[in-house]
Amino acid sequence: MQRAFGTELAYYETASGVRFRGRTGSLTVTKELGPAVMAVLGLDNRPAAKPHFRPRAAQGTNDSFKPTELAQLYNFPTGVTGAGQTIAILELGGGYKTADLRTYFGGLGVTEPKISAVSVDGGQNKPGGDADGEVMLDIEVAGSIAPGANIVVYFAPNTDQGFHDAIATAAHDTVHKPAIISISWGSAEDAWTEQARNAMNAALQDAAQMGVTVTVAAGDDGSTDGVTDGKLHVDFPASSPNVLACGGTKLVASKGTISSEVVWNELAAKEGATGGGVSNLFPLPQYQAKAGVPKNPETNFQGRGVPDVSGDADPTTGYMVRVDGKDMVIGGTSAVAPLWAGLVALINQQIGKPLGFANPLFYQLPESAFRDITSGSDGHYKAGPNWDPCTGLGSPNGTALMAALLNKSTAQTGV
């Protein structure tokens, strides 16, 4: 492999004991192969991404929500269950226990959705580690919102190759045929190699062109995305122009009604904040041309704005879930991606066809389709009217969103 690609491979070990294979130097291929090769993945198998979930530090308060309660607060459509839809959930570690899921959905009084696992590049459903919180959160939120949908969990290694192959496998799965892909993993966009980022973005573009809606968590570390260089960063794959990037809010409710909703920012308490900002690598997509996305303040680059939409993510107002036999509260934008995935499944069933790549439609809808979040900051950027780099277009107003999409579809078809 070293000779084939003109590089040097070695084994490394982090201070925490994680051992991985890495490379130094650039990669080369023969002149004949050059035009056909987009990326060479798999030589480096260091962990590529992290899950964007945050367990609540202090359990037992009354500020958390069952996913079904959030569906009611966000006015999700009723009378639909996501029947006939398949939601793909991508996981780069961890696993789920069927007994926990049965107990959880039974406790909610929700019909347990059909759940199955697919192995990608040798990845397996292996519960028992820290990533179980991510896996269970994703399944339980999406399954609570759309219990009639089929949920297929694609397990892959946490490498650039594994992440890419999980996206490609789900997008091209002719057996399960997912209409929605939910991704709750990511890393700062400039932490990826250019070739890995390009390959993953191409796979996401394939999904969009095939009519698959991809919801992605925008990150849990504010406007720096957890990078310690003092600069602004956005998370990838949320910064891909081919996905619906999902940011986070702090939602407070009383007597079944939302009393306040602001940008999630608990950085002072070391409990995270929504990711958001302006990409320094992906140019502004056409669908955001009139959204008022500012230029990157550090580079003056006119980049893709993150996120597109948002939802409750603050661990202090998080989601009641069950993980490895324990009931707990978890927040993070990891919860928002499956929340929106479940909503899209409901919408797909109602309108009778896949919503597909939703971004161009969403940016044309009336403001009433979303709950505009105008208060708060993610560390650098501030929320304001309409789209902003903290919460995007806002959190969902489910029934109004579906009605607006139906009106848009009717106007386009003339039916």
C-alpha angles and dihedrals in degrees: 000000000000092000094043094055102026096241142112123245126200139162120251135186128206125221088258092057100258109148121202143160116248139174138219129212131018126306125244134192131185118283090248093056097041099089092049100048119086098170144351107219132178101044088099113047102176115135105284104191144016130223115254100223130114125196113220112259095218117038131198106051124127097240097089127093142218109234088243089057091053089050089058094045091050091049095240115187115272127211092047128088104181091263112174092022130111121209116199115207118196118212129180096192144351127051147223135253116222092214091058092050092049090051093046099049091041090055090052092049088238125138108252109248122230106265128188137167131228123198117224119189090345096310113149142192097260112164119191104078140088093269090065087087089062095046095047093044092053095048096042096048096045092041094050092051096043108021091163093061126092112244118207118187115205110204116199137162115272095250133108089256093047093049093048093046092049091055093045094045093051094044093050098037104133092181102055096021099201117207092192132040120197119200123184099170130086150126137217108299095237092050089074123081112252092244094051091047092048093048093049092046090051090053090050090049089053089054092050093049090049091056098256119143110221117198116193133186112244096214138268105242105077127239094334093052087223095296111140100212093097093245134114119265138174126208127253135247084026089064092058109113088223097068140067102246113212121209130186141253139181109241126195121187137184127192094350095310131102108249097179140356123185138160112295107246120151095148091126089059091043090243097119138245137237118281117238145134140097125318117241092200110037116064122232108284119229093247090063095047092108098032096093096244107175123225117262100276093217100046103018087232115155095227142167112286119233131239118027098191138357146203142180110315109144109120089221088062095029139141126286106232140157121237126177094340096315131104112225145152120251131180136175134109084281085082093050096058094058090040090060091040089057092048092051089052089055091048092048091054092047097048092040098233139063115281087217121181097008103184100087089050096044093055090055096051125103118264090250090073089072138039102244111223110209104165131074142030138248092217100282108017123062130215120245143156116317118350117006135168092252106052104004114213090346140256121315128283089190105194093040090048092052092047091050091050091049090050091049091049092048092049092050095048097037090228 
